[in-house]
Amino acid sequence: MEGPSSSGASGRPTHAPETMALRDLATAGSEATTALARRMTMHPTDLAAMSHIAYAADQLGPGELSSRLGITPAATTDLIDRLEAAGHVLRERNPTDRRRVRLVPTESAKAAVRQQLADLLEHLDAVSEDFTPTEREAIQRYLEAAAAAYRDFAQRS
């Protein structure tokens, strides 16, 4: 009998079907991100930076962005310069510590991303409508727990 981490006939480890579906979703998400970068004529790293800047719980500075992307501070400065020149991001002084800079996405950048993602998000909303409220609650709990597991993995040394 195969356990949760044993190898299947393909030689790849087998896991719970939900775990495999989540891995497939992560791959599809990566492919969609690459397509979004291409449609917005951005390098994928620049788009990843914009995602971190737009969705961080707290506003990021260049140092935090460098850490999240795993690139050098010099490369991060070049990236921020590109994003600023393209009108995607603003550098603003932190109001509580004027020595620090925080990165803020521009309204035009947010609108461009919303426009590009509108069809995908509508499709995902429609997929959700195929489930009962109880099923949707279970799906949401699973996805939130899975996201927490990914974040925990990312933060471990």
N, C-alpha and C positions, 0 to 999 in steps of 0.2 A: 504494500500500500504506500502511495506517495504522500509525503508530508508536505507542509506548506512551503518548504524551501528545497525540496528534492527536484531532480531533473526529470523532465518529461521526455517523450519520444524525440523531440527536436533537439535535445541536449541543452535547452535553455531551462533555467529554473522555473518551476511552476509555482504559482501563488494563487490566492483566492481570486475568483473571477472579477470581483470588484477592484482588486489591486491591479489586475491586468488591464481592466477598462480604464482605470485612472492613469496608468502609464500610457495607454493609447491616447487618452485625452491630452496628456502633457505633450506628447509628440505632435498631435494635431494642433495644439496651441502654439507650439514652436513654429510649425509650418505656417500658421496664420500670421504670426508675428513677422516672419520673414516676408510674407506677401504684403503685409501692411507697410513694412519698411520700404519695400520696392515701390509700392504705390505712392508713398509719400516722398520718394526719392531721398531716403535717408539710409545711412549705414545702420545695420542691425544693432550695433553697440550704441549708436546715438539714440535709437528708438528705445532700447533697454534703459538708457539713462533717463529719457523722458518719462518712462513708466515709473521708475523709482521716484523721480521728482514729483510726479503728479499724485502718486498713491501712497507715499510715505505717511505714516501716522503723524510725524512731526516734520516740519520743513527741513530739508537737507542742505548742508553746506558742501563745498567741494571735497572736503576730507571724507565725509560720510559717503558721498557718491563714489569716490575712489575705492573705498573699502567694499561697498556693495558690488561694484562692477569687477573688482579684482584687477584694476589697472593702476599704473603709477600716478602719483600726483601730477607729474608733467603731462602725461597723456590725458588726464582728466581736465586739466586746464585747456588743452587743445580742443577737447571735445566740447567743453562749455563755450569756448570761443566760437566754435562752429554753430552750436545751437543758438547762441545769442545773435550771431550774424544772420542766421536764417530766420530770426524772429520767433523762435520757439521758446526761449527761456529768458528771464530777466535775472540779473544779479541785484539783490536788494540787501541793504545793511540790516542786520538784526536790530530791531528797535531796543532790545534790552541790553545788547552788547555790541556796540557800534564797530568793534574790531572784527566781528564775524560777518560773513556774507551768507545769505540764504538764497537758494535757487527756487524760482517761481515760474511755473509754466505760463505762457501768455494765453490770453483768451482766444486768440486766433489759432494757436496750436491745439488747444483743447477742442475748439470747434472743428478743426480739420480731422482730428482723430475721431470725434463723434460722427462726423459725416462718413468717414471711411468704414466705421464699425456698425453703422446703423442697421444694415441688412443682417449682419451676423447676429447682433443682439436681438433683433426682432425674431429671427429664426430660433434662437435659444429660448426666448420667452414662449414662443409657440410650442416648442418641445416640452417645456414645463407644464403647459396646459393639458398635456396628455395624462398627467398624474393627478391622483386625488390629493386633497390637502394633507392627509396623513402621510402619504407617500412623499410628498414634497418636503414635509418637515423632516422625514428620515433622510432624504437625499441631502438636504441642507446640513443636517447634523453631521453626516458622513463627510461631506465636502469641507466643512469647517474643521473637523478633526484631522482630515487629510492635509489641509493647508497648514495646520499647526505642526503636524509631523514633518512636512517639508521645511518649514521655518526652523524647527528644532535641528533638523539635519544640517541646514545651512549655517547655523550659528555654532555648531560644535567644531572644535579645532581639529 
